[in-house]
């Protein structure tokens, strides 16, 4: 079997402009994408075509396909129906810690601290954020720099767990901060 000529395909959310993922397409994947209106790619690991969302339900409705100036890369502007990343994060380019939290939330591995918090619900995760926030404030007021960093790490981590418990992506927080900044 002849190996297909692959082109990198950058997948971008058409409404937010956020880069969601990078995958590869050959001519057949491109044809299937154009015909179906949903993204198809070539899996380099499985050596087969795959329809994004076939098993997860998180499809990518393609609004526009652009090629770059050299014709050796593609940009797919899409409307995602669910997270683009297999970890459960909206983007494969999410912060590494969020990808871990999202993956644990989606896969629920036994013995996971994230899972144990999520199983107790959003209110329990919110209480943990409050507790860690107080500890961070106290460390910032009267403890060493190292202690402040440790407590802020706990606060950020538990904030991610709270977002996961509420089904939210940290990109929502980022967008809100950007909106506030641009309003000035």
Order of alpha helices (4+ residues) and beta strands (2+ residues): beta-beta-alpha-beta-beta-beta-beta-alpha-alpha-alpha-alpha-alpha
